[in-house]
Amino acid sequence: MRITLERCSFTVTSLIPSSKARRTVAKAIEAWGRLDAVINNAGAGAILPLEDAPADRIADIFAVNVVGPSLLAAAALPRLRATRGAIVNVSSTYGHKPAAGLSHYAASKAALEHLTRCWALELAPLGVRVNAVAAGPTESGALTGMMGLSDEQAAAVKEQERARIPLGRRGLPDEVAGWIVRLAGPATQWMTGQIMTVDGGLELA
């Protein structure tokens, strides 16, 4: 499935404090007149052994991966209720698969997956569906950007990941985006509270 960007606009913003989340929703309504889906795709993480984990770095990871999605979903809820819309949270295989050195990133994604299930129960009476896509290692700039690795370190991590993934390769962005689009759209109107893992079988390894 090829994802195209027709009639799309982008706003890059922090969602903390909650007033910024409300402004983000307002900009979407100004641009499109309605809100059918919220995709919580912002992410923060680090390869962070426990003995090297400062409080501010842990707080940053949870602010982006847990607090931000919570504020945006809350700000969008009245609009989503009006359209019987959907929330799609983007998690990770490591939200339910432990990994050494990724404890705080993994814990934040585990929290996001549990938020997904709790919100699904809470918002079902309002007609709002909540699901998540748990993405495995995907070809993007996350290792050198979000994780802060050098090019050499990133190349080594990619090789290690390929060796562990049963299908023998990292994912492509469209392979993850296709599931996000499905969960946000009308084809999955009878699905809520589900975590769809798209990772080449990594969670099984």
C-alpha positions, -999 to 999 in steps of 0.1 A, spaced: 0 0 0 15 33 -11 7 63 12 4 96 -6 4 131 9 -24 148 -10 -40 178 7 -18 174 38 -5 201 61 20 198 89 25 215 122 55 208 144 49 216 180 54 205 216 21 194 232 31 205 267 15 224 283 -21 214 275 -28 248 259 -4 238 230 -24 206 225 -56 226 223 -40 250 198 -29 221 177 -65 208 175 -77 243 167 -53 245 138 -66 212 124 -102 224 126 -92 257 110 -76 238 81 -101 210 76 -133 219 94 -135 186 113 -114 160 130 -117 123 122 -85 108 137 -56 116 160 -24 98 153 0 100 183 33 94 164 57 117 182 84 97 200 114 101 223 139 75 234 175 66 241 197 36 246 200 43 283 215 18 308 200 21 343 232 34 359 235 62 333 198 73 334 195 109 347 161 121 360 157 148 333 163 123 305 137 99 319 112 127 323 118 138 287 110 103 274 78 100 294 68 136 285 69 129 248 57 93 248 30 94 276 21 129 286 20 144 251 -4 118 237 -26 121 267 -29 159 264 -36 157 226 -62 130 229 -80 149 257 -79 181 236 -93 164 206 -119 143 223 -149 167 218 -142 168 180 -136 131 178 -169 125 197 -187 146 171 -173 125 142 -172 92 160 -136 92 152 -104 73 162 -72 76 181 -42 56 169 -12 55 192 22 45 177 40 22 201 69 -2 196 76 -39 198 96 -29 229 63 -18 245 58 -55 252 92 -71 246 120 -64 271 154 -52 259 185 -44 279 194 -7 277 160 3 266 141 1 299 128 37 301 118 39 264 102 4 266 84 14 298 70 45 282 57 25 253 42 -1 276 24 28 293 11 40 259 -2 5 251 -20 4 284 -34 38 279 -47 25 245 -66 -3 262 -79 19 290 -90 47 267 -107 21 244 -130 11 273 -135 47 285 -143 62 251 -163 33 235 -196 47 249 -188 80 231 -182 62 198 -145 69 197 -122 39 189 -86 37 203 -60 13 188 -23 12 185 4 1 160 35 -13 177 62 -8 151 94 -28 150 127 -14 137 119 7 107 140 25 81 139 61 94 162 86 111 153 75 146 186 59 155 207 89 147 179 114 155 158 103 184 184 79 199 214 101 192 237 75 178 265 81 155 263 68 119 287 40 128 267 30 159 234 32 140 248 9 113 259 -17 140 224 -16 156 207 -21 122 228 -51 115 220 -66 150 183 -59 144 183 -76 110 199 -107 125 172 -109 151 141 -102 129 127 -135 116 119 -119 82 155 -108 79 151 -71 74 140 -38 89 106 -24 80 97 3 55 77 34 66 48 26 43 45 -9 58 38 8 92 18 37 78 -6 14 60 -17 -1 93 -21 34 109 -43 45 80 -64 13 83 -69 18 121 -79 54 116 -103 47 88 -138 32 84 -126 -3 76 -119 -10 113 -150 5 129 -155 -27 149 -120 -27 164 -109 -10 196 -83 -16 223 -61 -35 199 -23 -34 196 -13 -43 160 24 -54 160 41 -48 127 77 -59 131 87 -87 108 82 -112 137 107 -96 161 83 -99 191 85 -137 186 123 -139 186 
